[in-house]
Amino acid sequence: MIPAAFDYAAPTTIDEALAALAEAGDEAKVLGGGQSLLPILRMRLNAPEQIVDLGRIDELRGIREDGDHVVIGAMTTYADVIASPLLRTHAALLVQAVEEVADPQIRRRGTVGGALVHADPAGDVGAPVLALDAELVIRGVDGERTVPVSEFFLDLFETAVGEGELLTAIRIPKHTGWGSHYEKFVRVSHQWSIVGIAVALRVEGGSIAEARVGLTNMGSTPLRAPSVEAALVGRSAADLGDACDTVADGTNPPSDLNGDADYRRHLARVLTRRAVLTALGG
């Protein structure tokens, strides 16, 4: 199907993009990598009057160090994340999750920032970014603000990025030397996650000193599993016991053709144990 007619802007700076959004108001849509927006336009599920394409804004791309953080531009592609030695060293969990996204063609077009703002709870980027305690840099015509990832995801397809604002960067604290793994369950290759588990562990003396666990598609937003994080501290691969059993507590997973909520809760427990063991090198 052919999309409805729209005006098109391709700014080359963030300020130009913000000006275009301000002029168009709520009739504008932002185009990042296009992997979510373009199918919606083709199916005419949305008919914006203005498309603001961020693809020519060089300052929104790239990966760099900033003290004890790694900073990822919002228009950085999945392929660039996978190819980054900096992220493999300091934020390996994100690389592992992005390697599970779709196929090479989509990974060359899709962007980290676009996935986060789209906020699909079945997407593979939200849970690792949440588990890594990232900060999201948001810019509007009135200035810039930084939002902790714990306050970024508000509801289904809804984030802290307001009308006329742009997500410009993701700041991730360095998790150098942490063990990590993203365990994704699908029935068909390249499918959206039925359930995904993002685990990062800091190990000292053979035991877990700190644990971070993020959940994909276990609610209307990506979630953390604080009870499991606490239960894992002091454990080893040989002594996990029931530490992963409460991972689904307090979650509200969907029921659909891929499985009902109880099935997803069961999957979450199984996948969390697998992810923890793999992160520990087991």
Salt bridges, closest charged atoms under 4 A:
ASP15 OD1 - ARG139 NH2 2.70
ASP58 OD1 - ARG61 NH1 3.87
GLU65 OE1 - HIS90 NE2 3.99
GLU65 OE1 - LYS174 NZ 2.48
ASP66 OD2 - ARG171 NH1 2.70
ASP68 OD1 - HIS69 ND1 2.71
GLU99 OE2 - ARG88 NH2 2.77
ASP124 OD2 - LYS184 NZ 2.83
ASP133 OD2 - ARG212 NE 3.14
ASP133 OD1 - ARG224 NH1 2.81
GLU135 OE1 - ARG171 NE 3.36
GLU165 OE1 - ARG145 NH2 2.72
GLU183 OE1 - HIS181 NE2 2.73
GLU204 OE2 - ARG202 NH1 2.28
GLU210 OE2 - ARG202 NE 2.58
GLU210 OE1 - ARG212 NH2 2.95
GLU229 OE2 - ARG224 NE 2.56
ASP242 OD1 - ARG235 NH2 3.86
ASP256 OD2 - ARG264 NH2 3.13
ASP262 OD1 - ARG265 NH1 2.73
